[in-house]
Amino acid sequence: MKGVKYLTDGSNKKVAVQIDLKLLEKYDDEMEDLIDGIIAESRKDENRKPLAAVIKTLKRQGKLK
């Protein structure tokens, strides 16, 4: 694919990708979705709080009415 390069290690295994920033501008929404998915996947094992508890905390801190 034009504008995309794969970086490999000593055994020719793909370890990273380089993307031309001009290419990213053309696919801004798609890249945002991809990044959101990567972030969500990386956080899937984090501890979670119930929404009601978060709302209660924000109200107590005066950040939510």
C-alpha positions as CSV (number, residue, x, y, z in Angstrom):
1,M,0.0,0.0,0.0
2,K,1.4,3.4,-0.9
3,G,2.5,5.4,2.1
4,V,2.7,2.4,4.4
5,K,6.0,0.7,5.4
6,Y,6.4,-2.3,7.7
7,L,9.5,-2.4,9.9
8,T,10.9,-5.8,10.6
9,D,13.3,-7.4,13.2
10,G,16.3,-9.5,12.5
11,S,14.2,-12.5,11.6
12,N,12.1,-10.5,9.2
13,K,9.1,-10.5,11.5
14,K,6.9,-7.4,11.2
15,V,7.2,-5.4,14.4
16,A,6.0,-1.9,13.5
17,V,4.3,0.1,10.8
18,Q,5.2,3.5,9.4
19,I,2.4,5.5,7.8
20,D,2.9,8.7,5.8
21,L,1.1,11.5,7.6
22,K,-0.3,12.8,4.3
23,L,-2.1,9.5,3.9
24,L,-3.6,9.8,7.4
25,E,-5.2,13.1,6.5
26,K,-7.2,11.4,3.8
27,Y,-8.5,8.7,6.2
28,D,-8.9,10.8,9.3
29,D,-12.2,9.2,10.5
30,E,-11.0,5.7,9.9
31,M,-7.8,6.3,11.7
32,E,-9.6,7.7,14.7
33,D,-11.7,4.6,14.8
34,L,-8.6,2.4,14.5
35,I,-6.9,4.3,17.3
36,D,-10.0,4.1,19.5
37,G,-10.2,0.4,19.0
38,I,-6.5,-0.1,19.9
39,I,-7.0,2.0,23.1
40,A,-10.1,0.0,24.0
41,E,-8.3,-3.3,23.5
42,S,-5.3,-2.2,25.6
43,R,-7.6,-1.2,28.5
44,K,-10.0,-4.3,28.5
45,D,-8.5,-5.8,31.6
46,E,-8.5,-2.6,33.7
47,N,-10.7,-2.3,36.8
48,R,-14.1,-0.8,36.1
49,K,-16.4,1.3,38.1
50,P,-20.2,1.3,37.8
51,L,-21.5,4.4,36.0
52,A,-23.6,5.3,39.0
53,A,-20.5,5.4,41.2
54,V,-18.7,7.7,38.7
55,I,-21.6,10.1,38.5
56,K,-21.8,10.2,42.3
57,T,-18.1,11.0,42.5
58,L,-18.3,13.7,39.8
59,K,-21.3,15.3,41.6
60,R,-19.5,15.3,45.0
61,Q,-16.5,17.0,43.3
62,G,-18.8,19.6,41.8
63,K,-17.9,18.6,38.3
64,L,-21.4,17.4,37.5
65,K,-24.8,18.9,38.5
